Amino acid sequence: MEECADCKALDGKNAVVSPHANLLLHSQAGINFGGTATGHIEYYVCHACGARWERNVARSEPGAVWRHTARRLD
C-alpha cells in the first residue's frame, strides 16, 4: 500500500513534530543513550495507509527524526 500524503510529509522531520491525525501510538519503550541520558522511543502505526514509524524522545537527542521502523507492530 502506498503511503498517505501525511506520512510522506513526515519522513525525516524532526522528532518534536507531532504525529498526524491518523498516526496512532502503538507502544513505547525506555532507552538509554550510552549511560549519559535517558528517554523513550515511540512506535506508531498510520490507520490511513498502514505505515509504521518510530521516533526517539529525549532532550539529549535534539537531532532525532521520524523514521520508518522495521519492528513488527502487531
N, CA, C, O and CB atoms as a CASP TS submission, in Angstrom:
PFRMAT TS
TARGET T0000
AUTHOR 0000-0000-0000
METHOD Language model
MODEL 1
PARENT N/A
ATOM      1  N   MET     1       0.840  -1.182   0.000  1.00  0.00           N
ATOM      2  CA  MET     1       0.000   0.000   0.000  1.00  0.00           C
ATOM      3  C   MET     1       0.885   1.245   0.000  1.00  0.00           C
ATOM      4  O   MET     1       1.899   1.304   0.696  1.00  0.00           O
ATOM      5  CB  MET     1      -0.956  -0.002   1.219  1.00  0.00           C
ATOM      6  N   GLU     2       0.492   2.214  -0.774  1.00  0.00           N
ATOM      7  CA  GLU     2       1.259   3.449  -0.851  1.00  0.00           C
ATOM      8  C   GLU     2       0.986   4.327   0.368  1.00  0.00           C
ATOM      9  O   GLU     2      -0.120   4.351   0.906  1.00  0.00           O
ATOM     10  CB  GLU     2       0.927   4.208  -2.142  1.00  0.00           C
ATOM     11  N   GLU     3       2.019   5.041   0.782  1.00  0.00           N
ATOM     12  CA  GLU     3       1.878   5.938   1.935  1.00  0.00           C
ATOM     13  C   GLU     3       0.924   7.084   1.626  1.00  0.00           C
ATOM     14  O   GLU     3       0.849   7.573   0.499  1.00  0.00           O
ATOM     15  CB  GLU     3       3.245   6.495   2.353  1.00  0.00           C
ATOM     16  N   CYS     4       0.201   7.495   2.658  1.00  0.00           N
ATOM     17  CA  CYS     4      -0.678   8.654   2.523  1.00  0.00           C
ATOM     18  C   CYS     4       0.182   9.922   2.462  1.00  0.00           C
ATOM     19  O   CYS     4       1.370   9.892   2.785  1.00  0.00           O
ATOM     20  CB  CYS     4      -1.701   8.726   3.709  1.00  0.00           C
ATOM     21  N   ALA     5      -0.420  11.015   2.050  1.00  0.00           N
ATOM     22  CA  ALA     5       0.306  12.285   1.921  1.00  0.00           C
ATOM     23  C   ALA     5       0.870  12.749   3.258  1.00  0.00           C
ATOM     24  O   ALA     5       1.962  13.316   3.305  1.00  0.00           O
ATOM     25  CB  ALA     5      -0.611  13.363   1.345  1.00  0.00           C
ATOM     26  N   ASP     6       0.134  12.514   4.349  1.00  0.00           N
ATOM     27  CA  ASP     6       0.611  12.942   5.668  1.00  0.00           C
ATOM     28  C   ASP     6       1.870  12.189   6.080  1.00  0.00           C
ATOM     29  O   ASP     6       2.778  12.780   6.664  1.00  0.00           O
ATOM     30  CB  ASP     6      -0.480  12.739   6.718  1.00  0.00           C
ATOM     31  N   CYS     7       1.936  10.887   5.784  1.00  0.00           N
ATOM     32  CA  CYS     7       3.136  10.108   6.110  1.00  0.00           C
ATOM     33  C   CYS     7       4.308  10.529   5.225  1.00  0.00           C
ATOM     34  O   CYS     7       5.436  10.634   5.705  1.00  0.00           O
ATOM     35  CB  CYS     7       2.863   8.597   5.949  1.00  0.00           C
ATOM     36  N   LYS     8       4.056  10.765   3.961  1.00  0.00           N
ATOM     37  CA  LYS     8       5.131  11.225   3.073  1.00  0.00           C
ATOM     38  C   LYS     8       5.729  12.526   3.587  1.00  0.00           C
ATOM     39  O   LYS     8       6.942  12.728   3.525  1.00  0.00           O
ATOM     40  CB  LYS     8       4.607  11.415   1.635  1.00  0.00           C
ATOM     41  N   ALA     9       4.877  13.405   4.094  1.00  0.00           N
ATOM     42  CA  ALA     9       5.346  14.700   4.608  1.00  0.00           C
ATOM     43  C   ALA     9       6.122  14.550   5.915  1.00  0.00           C
ATOM     44  O   ALA     9       6.951  15.402   6.235  1.00  0.00           O
ATOM     45  CB  ALA     9       4.161  15.642   4.820  1.00  0.00           C
ATOM     46  N   LEU    10       5.870  13.489   6.672  1.00  0.00           N
ATOM     47  CA  LEU    10       6.511  13.293   7.977  1.00  0.00           C
ATOM     48  C   LEU    10       7.933  12.738   7.861  1.00  0.00           C
ATOM     49  O   LEU    10       8.752  12.963   8.753  1.00  0.00           O
ATOM     50  CB  LEU    10       5.670  12.356   8.825  1.00  0.00           C
ATOM     51  N   ASP    11       8.233  12.032   6.800  1.00  0.00           N
ATOM     52  CA  ASP    11       9.513  11.347   6.644  1.00  0.00           C
ATOM     53  C   ASP    11      10.694  12.296   6.812  1.00  0.00           C
ATOM     54  O   ASP    11      10.842  13.253   6.052  1.00  0.00           O
ATOM     55  CB  ASP    11       9.582  10.676   5.286  1.00  0.00           C
ATOM     56  N   GLY    12      11.535  12.025   7.811  1.00  0.00           N
ATOM     57  CA  GLY    12      12.741  12.808   8.044  1.00  0.00           C
ATOM     58  C   GLY    12      12.535  14.079   8.847  1.00  0.00           C
ATOM     59  O   GLY    12      13.500  14.796   9.112  1.00  0.00           O
ATOM     60  N   LYS    13      11.304  14.378   9.241  1.00  0.00           N
ATOM     61  CA  LYS    13      11.044  15.572  10.053  1.00  0.00           C
ATOM     62  C   LYS    13      11.594  15.357  11.461  1.00  0.00           C
ATOM     63  O   LYS    13      11.720  14.222  11.920  1.00  0.00           O
ATOM     64  CB  LYS    13       9.518  15.892  10.104  1.00  0.00           C
ATOM     65  N   ASN    14      11.918  16.446  12.133  1.00  0.00           N
ATOM     66  CA  ASN    14      12.423  16.362  13.495  1.00  0.00           C
ATOM     67  C   ASN    14      11.404  15.671  14.387  1.00  0.00           C
ATOM     68  O   ASN    14      10.197  15.834  14.205  1.00  0.00           O
ATOM     69  CB  ASN    14      12.756  17.758  14.039  1.00  0.00           C
ATOM     70  N   ALA    15      11.892  14.900  15.350  1.00  0.00           N
ATOM     71  CA  ALA    15      11.028  14.115  16.235  1.00  0.00           C
ATOM     72  C   ALA    15      10.118  14.973  17.109  1.00  0.00           C
ATOM     73  O   ALA    15       9.162  14.448  17.681  1.00  0.00           O
ATOM     74  CB  ALA    15      11.872  13.235  17.114  1.00  0.00           C
ATOM     75  N   VAL    16      10.381  16.275  17.231  1.00  0.00           N
ATOM     76  CA  VAL    16       9.482  17.130  18.004  1.00  0.00           C
ATOM     77  C   VAL    16       8.186  17.428  17.250  1.00  0.00           C
ATOM     78  O   VAL    16       7.218  17.897  17.848  1.00  0.00           O
ATOM     79  CB  VAL    16      10.183  18.434  18.360  1.00  0.00           C
ATOM     80  N   VAL    17       8.158  17.158  15.941  1.00  0.00           N
ATOM     81  CA  VAL    17       6.946  17.357  15.155  1.00  0.00           C
ATOM     82  C   VAL    17       5.900  16.357  15.633  1.00  0.00           C
ATOM     83  O   VAL    17       6.190  15.170  15.783  1.00  0.00           O
ATOM     84  CB  VAL    17       7.226  17.194  13.623  1.00  0.00           C
ATOM     85  N   SER    18       4.691  16.837  15.871  1.00  0.00           N
ATOM     86  CA  SER    18       3.611  15.977  16.356  1.00  0.00           C
ATOM     87  C   SER    18       3.170  14.986  15.288  1.00  0.00           C
ATOM     88  O   SER    18       3.241  15.278  14.095  1.00  0.00           O
ATOM     89  CB  SER    18       2.421  16.821  16.806  1.00  0.00           C
ATOM     90  N   PRO    19       2.713  13.811  15.721  1.00  0.00           N
ATOM     91  CA  PRO    19       2.188  12.838  14.758  1.00  0.00           C
ATOM     92  C   PRO    19       0.917  13.385  14.111  1.00  0.00           C
ATOM     93  O   PRO    19       0.173  14.137  14.740  1.00  0.00           O
ATOM     94  CB  PRO    19       1.904  11.474  15.449  1.00  0.00           C
ATOM     95  N   HIS    20       0.667  13.007  12.856  1.00  0.00           N
ATOM     96  CA  HIS    20      -0.555  13.473  12.200  1.00  0.00           C
ATOM     97  C   HIS    20      -1.769  12.714  12.731  1.00  0.00           C
ATOM     98  O   HIS    20      -1.614  11.736  13.462  1.00  0.00           O
ATOM     99  CB  HIS    20      -0.448  13.306  10.670  1.00  0.00           C
ATOM    100  N   ALA    21      -2.955  13.149  12.375  1.00  0.00           N
ATOM    101  CA  ALA    21      -4.205  12.662  12.977  1.00  0.00           C
ATOM    102  C   ALA    21      -4.415  11.155  12.851  1.00  0.00           C
ATOM    103  O   ALA    21      -4.990  10.548  13.754  1.00  0.00           O
ATOM    104  CB  ALA    21      -5.367  13.365  12.351  1.00  0.00           C
ATOM    105  N   ASN    22      -3.969  10.534  11.764  1.00  0.00           N
ATOM    106  CA  ASN    22      -4.173   9.095  11.568  1.00  0.00           C
ATOM    107  C   ASN    22      -3.030   8.251  12.110  1.00  0.00           C
ATOM    108  O   ASN    22      -3.078   7.023  12.042  1.00  0.00           O
ATOM    109  CB  ASN    22      -4.354   8.801  10.104  1.00  0.00           C
ATOM    110  N   LEU    23      -2.010   8.895  12.646  1.00  0.00           N
ATOM    111  CA  LEU    23      -0.850   8.189  13.186  1.00  0.00           C
ATOM    112  C   LEU    23      -1.070   7.976  14.680  1.00  0.00           C
ATOM    113  O   LEU    23      -0.977   8.918  15.466  1.00  0.00           O
ATOM    114  CB  LEU    23       0.476   8.982  12.921  1.00  0.00           C
ATOM    115  N   LEU    24      -1.358   6.752  15.063  1.00  0.00           N
ATOM    116  CA  LEU    24      -1.712   6.451  16.441  1.00  0.00           C
ATOM    117  C   LEU    24      -0.594   5.697  17.150  1.00  0.00           C
ATOM    118  O   LEU    24       0.039   4.811  16.576  1.00  0.00           O
ATOM    119  CB  LEU    24      -2.999   5.642  16.488  1.00  0.00           C
ATOM    120  N   LEU    25      -0.362   6.061  18.401  1.00  0.00           N
ATOM    121  CA  LEU    25       0.684   5.435  19.200  1.00  0.00           C
ATOM    122  C   LEU    25       0.386   3.951  19.385  1.00  0.00           C
ATOM    123  O   LEU    25      -0.699   3.579  19.833  1.00  0.00           O
ATOM    124  CB  LEU    25       0.817   6.133  20.568  1.00  0.00           C
ATOM    125  N   HIS    26       1.345   3.118  19.041  1.00  0.00           N
ATOM    126  CA  HIS    26       1.205   1.668  19.202  1.00  0.00           C
ATOM    127  C   HIS    26       1.815   1.227  20.528  1.00  0.00           C
ATOM    128  O   HIS    26       1.185   0.503  21.300  1.00  0.00           O
ATOM    129  CB  HIS    26       1.876   0.918  18.025  1.00  0.00           C
ATOM    130  N   SER    27       3.054   1.672  20.787  1.00  0.00           N
ATOM    131  CA  SER    27       3.751   1.298  22.014  1.00  0.00           C
ATOM    132  C   SER    27       4.945   2.224  22.217  1.00  0.00           C
ATOM    133  O   SER    27       5.298   3.013  21.341  1.00  0.00           O
ATOM    134  CB  SER    27       4.209  -0.186  21.964  1.00  0.00           C
ATOM    135  N   GLN    28       5.555   2.111  23.389  1.00  0.00           N
ATOM    136  CA  GLN    28       6.773   2.865  23.669  1.00  0.00           C
ATOM    137  C   GLN    28       7.656   2.050  24.595  1.00  0.00           C
ATOM    138  O   GLN    28       7.188   1.161  25.306  1.00  0.00           O
ATOM    139  CB  GLN    28       6.448   4.248  24.294  1.00  0.00           C
ATOM    140  N   ALA    29       8.947   2.372  24.572  1.00  0.00           N
ATOM    141  CA  ALA    29       9.908   1.652  25.398  1.00  0.00           C
ATOM    142  C   ALA    29      10.974   2.632  25.867  1.00  0.00           C
ATOM    143  O   ALA    29      11.327   3.568  25.150  1.00  0.00           O
ATOM    144  CB  ALA    29      10.547   0.464  24.617  1.00  0.00           C
ATOM    145  N   GLY    30      11.485   2.412  27.075  1.00  0.00           N
ATOM    146  CA  GLY    30      12.566   3.233  27.593  1.00  0.00           C
ATOM    147  C   GLY    30      13.865   2.919  26.882  1.00  0.00           C
ATOM    148  O   GLY    30      14.099   1.778  26.481  1.00  0.00           O
ATOM    149  N   ILE    31      14.710   3.920  26.723  1.00  0.00           N
ATOM    150  CA  ILE    31      16.022   3.725  26.094  1.00  0.00           C
ATOM    151  C   ILE    31      17.072   4.472  26.903  1.00  0.00           C
ATOM    152  O   ILE    31      16.754   5.401  27.644  1.00  0.00           O
ATOM    153  CB  ILE    31      16.018   4.214  24.608  1.00  0.00           C
ATOM    154  N   ASN    32      18.316   4.062  26.755  1.00  0.00           N
ATOM    155  CA  ASN    32      19.439   4.676  27.446  1.00  0.00           C
ATOM    156  C   ASN    32      20.486   4.997  26.397  1.00  0.00           C
ATOM    157  O   ASN    32      20.985   4.097  25.722  1.00  0.00           O
ATOM    158  CB  ASN    32      20.016   3.742  28.571  1.00  0.00           C
ATOM    159  N   PHE    33      20.822   6.266  26.252  1.00  0.00           N
ATOM    160  CA  PHE    33      21.803   6.712  25.266  1.00  0.00           C
ATOM    161  C   PHE    33      23.204   6.678  25.854  1.00  0.00           C
ATOM    162  O   PHE    33      23.710   7.707  26.301  1.00  0.00           O
ATOM    163  CB  PHE    33      21.469   8.125  24.773  1.00  0.00           C
ATOM    164  N   GLY    34      23.821   5.541  25.859  1.00  0.00           N
ATOM    165  CA  GLY    34      25.199   5.422  26.318  1.00  0.00           C
ATOM    166  C   GLY    34      25.418   5.812  27.771  1.00  0.00           C
ATOM    167  O   GLY    34      26.515   6.234  28.136  1.00  0.00           O
ATOM    168  N   GLY    35      24.404   5.681  28.595  1.00  0.00           N
ATOM    169  CA  GLY    35      24.534   5.984  30.005  1.00  0.00           C
ATOM    170  C   GLY    35      24.554   7.464  30.332  1.00  0.00           C
ATOM    171  O   GLY    35      24.665   7.831  31.501  1.00  0.00           O
ATOM    172  N   THR    36      24.449   8.331  29.317  1.00  0.00           N
ATOM    173  CA  THR    36      24.524   9.771  29.566  1.00  0.00           C
ATOM    174  C   THR    36      23.159  10.414  29.728  1.00  0.00           C
ATOM    175  O   THR    36      23.032  11.437  30.401  1.00  0.00           O
ATOM    176  CB  THR    36      25.262  10.446  28.445  1.00  0.00           C
ATOM    177  N   ALA    37      22.149   9.834  29.128  1.00  0.00           N
ATOM    178  CA  ALA    37      20.796  10.393  29.213  1.00  0.00           C
ATOM    179  C   ALA    37      19.799   9.293  28.901  1.00  0.00           C
ATOM    180  O   ALA    37      20.134   8.277  28.291  1.00  0.00           O
ATOM    181  CB  ALA    37      20.614  11.601  28.237  1.00  0.00           C
ATOM    182  N   THR    38      18.600   9.511  29.320  1.00  0.00           N
ATOM    183  CA  THR    38      17.558   8.541  29.045  1.00  0.00           C
ATOM    184  C   THR    38      16.398   9.216  28.340  1.00  0.00           C
ATOM    185  O   THR    38      16.295  10.442  28.305  1.00  0.00           O
ATOM    186  CB  THR    38      17.087   7.866  30.335  1.00  0.00           C
ATOM    187  N   GLY    39      15.548   8.410  27.793  1.00  0.00           N
ATOM    188  CA  GLY    39      14.368   8.902  27.107  1.00  0.00           C
ATOM    189  C   GLY    39      13.513   7.708  26.756  1.00  0.00           C
ATOM    190  O   GLY    39      13.565   6.676  27.425  1.00  0.00           O
ATOM    191  N   HIS    40      12.739   7.848  25.723  1.00  0.00           N
ATOM    192  CA  HIS    40      11.960   6.706  25.270  1.00  0.00           C
ATOM    193  C   HIS    40      11.781   6.765  23.760  1.00  0.00           C
ATOM    194  O   HIS    40      11.936   7.812  23.132  1.00  0.00           O
ATOM    195  CB  HIS    40      10.594   6.665  25.976  1.00  0.00           C
ATOM    196  N   ILE    41      11.455   5.626  23.208  1.00  0.00           N
ATOM    197  CA  ILE    41      11.181   5.528  21.784  1.00  0.00           C
ATOM    198  C   ILE    41       9.710   5.191  21.644  1.00  0.00           C
ATOM    199  O   ILE    41       9.182   4.333  22.352  1.00  0.00           O
ATOM    200  CB  ILE    41      12.093   4.457  21.081  1.00  0.00           C
ATOM    201  N   GLU    42       9.059   5.877  20.723  1.00  0.00           N
ATOM    202  CA  GLU    42       7.647   5.660  20.474  1.00  0.00           C
ATOM    203  C   GLU    42       7.456   5.019  19.111  1.00  0.00           C
ATOM    204  O   GLU    42       8.136   5.373  18.148  1.00  0.00           O
ATOM    205  CB  GLU    42       6.870   6.978  20.567  1.00  0.00           C
ATOM    206  N   TYR    43       6.535   4.085  19.035  1.00  0.00           N
ATOM    207  CA  TYR    43       6.207   3.401  17.790  1.00  0.00           C
ATOM    208  C   TYR    43       4.774   3.745  17.404  1.00  0.00           C
ATOM    209  O   TYR    43       3.875   3.705  18.244  1.00  0.00           O
ATOM    210  CB  TYR    43       6.391   1.862  17.929  1.00  0.00           C
ATOM    211  N   TYR    44       4.564   4.077  16.158  1.00  0.00           N
ATOM    212  CA  TYR    44       3.258   4.497  15.654  1.00  0.00           C
ATOM    213  C   TYR    44       2.868   3.690  14.426  1.00  0.00           C
ATOM    214  O   TYR    44       3.722   3.197  13.689  1.00  0.00           O
ATOM    215  CB  TYR    44       3.266   5.993  15.321  1.00  0.00           C
ATOM    216  N   VAL    45       1.563   3.563  14.219  1.00  0.00           N
ATOM    217  CA  VAL    45       1.019   2.942  13.015  1.00  0.00           C
ATOM    218  C   VAL    45       0.002   3.913  12.420  1.00  0.00           C
ATOM    219  O   VAL    45      -0.837   4.454  13.140  1.00  0.00           O
ATOM    220  CB  VAL    45       0.363   1.540  13.329  1.00  0.00           C
ATOM    221  N   CYS    46       0.076   4.131  11.121  1.00  0.00           N
ATOM    222  CA  CYS    46      -0.870   5.004  10.445  1.00  0.00           C
ATOM    223  C   CYS    46      -2.123   4.201  10.105  1.00  0.00           C
ATOM    224  O   CYS    46      -2.047   3.163   9.448  1.00  0.00           O
ATOM    225  CB  CYS    46      -0.240   5.626   9.165  1.00  0.00           C
ATOM    226  N   HIS    47      -3.253   4.683  10.548  1.00  0.00           N
ATOM    227  CA  HIS    47      -4.512   3.989  10.296  1.00  0.00           C
ATOM    228  C   HIS    47      -5.096   4.336   8.936  1.00  0.00           C
ATOM    229  O   HIS    47      -6.142   3.806   8.560  1.00  0.00           O
ATOM    230  CB  HIS    47      -5.513   4.320  11.378  1.00  0.00           C
ATOM    231  N   ALA    48      -4.437   5.218   8.193  1.00  0.00           N
ATOM    232  CA  ALA    48      -4.880   5.538   6.837  1.00  0.00           C
ATOM    233  C   ALA    48      -4.163   4.660   5.808  1.00  0.00           C
ATOM    234  O   ALA    48      -4.784   4.170   4.865  1.00  0.00           O
ATOM    235  CB  ALA    48      -4.634   7.027   6.530  1.00  0.00           C
ATOM    236  N   CYS    49      -2.843   4.462   5.995  1.00  0.00           N
ATOM    237  CA  CYS    49      -2.078   3.730   4.978  1.00  0.00           C
ATOM    238  C   CYS    49      -1.294   2.539   5.522  1.00  0.00           C
ATOM    239  O   CYS    49      -0.753   1.755   4.743  1.00  0.00           O
ATOM    240  CB  CYS    49      -1.130   4.665   4.302  1.00  0.00           C
ATOM    241  N   GLY    50      -1.222   2.390   6.850  1.00  0.00           N
ATOM    242  CA  GLY    50      -0.519   1.256   7.436  1.00  0.00           C
ATOM    243  C   GLY    50       0.968   1.453   7.662  1.00  0.00           C
ATOM    244  O   GLY    50       1.645   0.534   8.123  1.00  0.00           O
ATOM    245  N   ALA    51       1.494   2.634   7.346  1.00  0.00           N
ATOM    246  CA  ALA    51       2.932   2.889   7.548  1.00  0.00           C
ATOM    247  C   ALA    51       3.267   2.775   9.038  1.00  0.00           C
ATOM    248  O   ALA    51       2.459   3.123   9.899  1.00  0.00           O
ATOM    249  CB  ALA    51       3.332   4.304   7.003  1.00  0.00           C
ATOM    250  N   ARG    52       4.484   2.276   9.321  1.00  0.00           N
ATOM    251  CA  ARG    52       4.950   2.109  10.705  1.00  0.00           C
ATOM    252  C   ARG    52       6.117   3.050  10.947  1.00  0.00           C
ATOM    253  O   ARG    52       7.056   3.102  10.152  1.00  0.00           O
ATOM    254  CB  ARG    52       5.366   0.629  10.991  1.00  0.00           C
ATOM    255  N   TRP    53       6.058   3.792  12.040  1.00  0.00           N
ATOM    256  CA  TRP    53       7.042   4.821  12.339  1.00  0.00           C
ATOM    257  C   TRP    53       7.603   4.667  13.743  1.00  0.00           C
ATOM    258  O   TRP    53       7.022   4.001  14.600  1.00  0.00           O
ATOM    259  CB  TRP    53       6.429   6.197  12.175  1.00  0.00           C
ATOM    260  N   GLU    54       8.754   5.304  13.953  1.00  0.00           N
ATOM    261  CA  GLU    54       9.323   5.404  15.295  1.00  0.00           C
ATOM    262  C   GLU    54       9.966   6.779  15.436  1.00  0.00           C
ATOM    263  O   GLU    54      10.379   7.406  14.461  1.00  0.00           O
ATOM    264  CB  GLU    54      10.365   4.262  15.561  1.00  0.00           C
ATOM    265  N   ARG    55      10.034   7.218  16.686  1.00  0.00           N
ATOM    266  CA  ARG    55      10.769   8.451  16.986  1.00  0.00           C
ATOM    267  C   ARG    55      11.351   8.346  18.385  1.00  0.00           C
ATOM    268  O   ARG    55      10.730   7.790  19.291  1.00  0.00           O
ATOM    269  CB  ARG    55       9.849   9.705  16.864  1.00  0.00           C
ATOM    270  N   ASN    56      12.564   8.893  18.551  1.00  0.00           N
ATOM    271  CA  ASN    56      13.229   8.958  19.850  1.00  0.00           C
ATOM    272  C   ASN    56      12.813  10.251  20.523  1.00  0.00           C
ATOM    273  O   ASN    56      12.852  11.318  19.910  1.00  0.00           O
ATOM    274  CB  ASN    56      14.783   8.871  19.707  1.00  0.00           C
ATOM    275  N   VAL    57      12.417  10.157  21.780  1.00  0.00           N
ATOM    276  CA  VAL    57      12.008  11.327  22.536  1.00  0.00           C
ATOM    277  C   VAL    57      12.942  11.462  23.742  1.00  0.00           C
ATOM    278  O   VAL    57      12.788  10.763  24.743  1.00  0.00           O
ATOM    279  CB  VAL    57      10.509  11.221  22.982  1.00  0.00           C
ATOM    280  N   ALA    58      13.906  12.368  23.625  1.00  0.00           N
ATOM    281  CA  ALA    58      14.872  12.611  24.701  1.00  0.00           C
ATOM    282  C   ALA    58      15.506  13.977  24.485  1.00  0.00           C
ATOM    283  O   ALA    58      15.837  14.347  23.358  1.00  0.00           O
ATOM    284  CB  ALA    58      15.964  11.491  24.750  1.00  0.00           C
ATOM    285  N   ARG    59      15.673  14.714  25.559  1.00  0.00           N
ATOM    286  CA  ARG    59      16.288  16.039  25.439  1.00  0.00           C
ATOM    287  C   ARG    59      17.710  15.962  24.905  1.00  0.00           C
ATOM    288  O   ARG    59      18.193  16.912  24.289  1.00  0.00           O
ATOM    289  CB  ARG    59      16.287  16.740  26.785  1.00  0.00           C
ATOM    290  N   SER    60      18.386  14.835  25.134  1.00  0.00           N
ATOM    291  CA  SER    60      19.770  14.700  24.689  1.00  0.00           C
ATOM    292  C   SER    60      19.882  14.390  23.192  1.00  0.00           C
ATOM    293  O   SER    60      20.989  14.320  22.658  1.00  0.00           O
ATOM    294  CB  SER    60      20.458  13.613  25.487  1.00  0.00           C
ATOM    295  N   GLU    61      18.752  14.207  22.518  1.00  0.00           N
ATOM    296  CA  GLU    61      18.763  13.860  21.090  1.00  0.00           C
ATOM    297  C   GLU    61      17.982  14.895  20.279  1.00  0.00           C
ATOM    298  O   GLU    61      16.964  14.554  19.676  1.00  0.00           O
ATOM    299  CB  GLU    61      18.166  12.448  20.870  1.00  0.00           C
ATOM    300  N   PRO    62      18.437  16.154  20.251  1.00  0.00           N
ATOM    301  CA  PRO    62      17.672  17.195  19.555  1.00  0.00           C
ATOM    302  C   PRO    62      17.600  16.983  18.042  1.00  0.00           C
ATOM    303  O   PRO    62      16.731  17.551  17.381  1.00  0.00           O
ATOM    304  CB  PRO    62      18.281  18.546  19.839  1.00  0.00           C
ATOM    305  N   GLY    63      18.499  16.175  17.493  1.00  0.00           N
ATOM    306  CA  GLY    63      18.502  15.932  16.055  1.00  0.00           C
ATOM    307  C   GLY    63      17.728  14.703  15.634  1.00  0.00           C
ATOM    308  O   GLY    63      17.753  14.337  14.459  1.00  0.00           O
ATOM    309  N   ALA    64      17.035  14.051  16.568  1.00  0.00           N
ATOM    310  CA  ALA    64      16.279  12.839  16.250  1.00  0.00           C
ATOM    311  C   ALA    64      15.171  13.162  15.255  1.00  0.00           C
ATOM    312  O   ALA    64      14.561  14.230  15.306  1.00  0.00           O
ATOM    313  CB  ALA    64      15.685  12.210  17.533  1.00  0.00           C
ATOM    314  N   VAL    65      14.922  12.220  14.351  1.00  0.00           N
ATOM    315  CA  VAL    65      13.915  12.416  13.315  1.00  0.00           C
ATOM    316  C   VAL    65      12.929  11.250  13.286  1.00  0.00           C
ATOM    317  O   VAL    65      13.206  10.159  13.784  1.00  0.00           O
ATOM    318  CB  VAL    65      14.584  12.579  11.945  1.00  0.00           C
ATOM    319  N   TRP    66      11.783  11.516  12.693  1.00  0.00           N
ATOM    320  CA  TRP    66      10.815  10.456  12.421  1.00  0.00           C
ATOM    321  C   TRP    66      11.426   9.541  11.380  1.00  0.00           C
ATOM    322  O   TRP    66      12.021  10.009  10.410  1.00  0.00           O
ATOM    323  CB  TRP    66       9.437  11.031  11.936  1.00  0.00           C
ATOM    324  N   ARG    67      11.282   8.232  11.577  1.00  0.00           N
ATOM    325  CA  ARG    67      11.777   7.284  10.577  1.00  0.00           C
ATOM    326  C   ARG    67      10.906   6.034  10.596  1.00  0.00           C
ATOM    327  O   ARG    67      10.252   5.711  11.588  1.00  0.00           O
ATOM    328  CB  ARG    67      13.267   6.920  10.842  1.00  0.00           C
ATOM    329  N   HIS    68      10.925   5.352   9.470  1.00  0.00           N
ATOM    330  CA  HIS    68      10.177   4.094   9.378  1.00  0.00           C
ATOM    331  C   HIS    68      10.840   3.063  10.293  1.00  0.00           C
ATOM    332  O   HIS    68      12.061   3.058  10.452  1.00  0.00           O
ATOM    333  CB  HIS    68      10.119   3.572   7.895  1.00  0.00           C
ATOM    334  N   THR    69      10.040   2.209  10.882  1.00  0.00           N
ATOM    335  CA  THR    69      10.585   1.178  11.756  1.00  0.00           C
ATOM    336  C   THR    69      10.470  -0.185  11.099  1.00  0.00           C
ATOM    337  O   THR    69       9.514  -0.468  10.376  1.00  0.00           O
ATOM    338  CB  THR    69       9.868   1.180  13.111  1.00  0.00           C
ATOM    339  N   ALA    70      11.456  -1.019  11.363  1.00  0.00           N
ATOM    340  CA  ALA    70      11.424  -2.403  10.887  1.00  0.00           C
ATOM    341  C   ALA    70      10.798  -3.312  11.926  1.00  0.00           C
ATOM    342  O   ALA    70      10.572  -4.495  11.669  1.00  0.00           O
ATOM    343  CB  ALA    70      12.835  -2.892  10.544  1.00  0.00           C
ATOM    344  N   ARG    71      10.514  -2.761  13.106  1.00  0.00           N
ATOM    345  CA  ARG    71       9.932  -3.554  14.193  1.00  0.00           C
ATOM    346  C   ARG    71       8.502  -3.951  13.842  1.00  0.00           C
ATOM    347  O   ARG    71       7.732  -3.154  13.307  1.00  0.00           O
ATOM    348  CB  ARG    71       9.960  -2.766  15.526  1.00  0.00           C
ATOM    349  N   ARG    72       8.167  -5.197  14.155  1.00  0.00           N
ATOM    350  CA  ARG    72       6.795  -5.660  13.948  1.00  0.00           C
ATOM    351  C   ARG    72       5.884  -5.004  14.972  1.00  0.00           C
ATOM    352  O   ARG    72       6.162  -5.019  16.171  1.00  0.00           O
ATOM    353  CB  ARG    72       6.705  -7.205  14.048  1.00  0.00           C
ATOM    354  N   LEU    73       4.814  -4.439  14.494  1.00  0.00           N
ATOM    355  CA  LEU    73       3.842  -3.786  15.373  1.00  0.00           C
ATOM    356  C   LEU    73       2.499  -4.443  15.148  1.00  0.00           C
ATOM    357  O   LEU    73       1.668  -3.948  14.386  1.00  0.00           O
ATOM    358  CB  LEU    73       3.766  -2.245  15.111  1.00  0.00           C
ATOM    359  N   ASP    74       2.295  -5.559  15.818  1.00  0.00           N
ATOM    360  CA  ASP    74       1.039  -6.302  15.657  1.00  0.00           C
ATOM    361  C   ASP    74       0.048  -5.962  16.737  1.00  0.00           C
ATOM    362  O   ASP    74      -1.060  -6.499  16.749  1.00  0.00           O
ATOM    363  CB  ASP    74       1.298  -7.791  15.659  1.00  0.00           C
TER
END
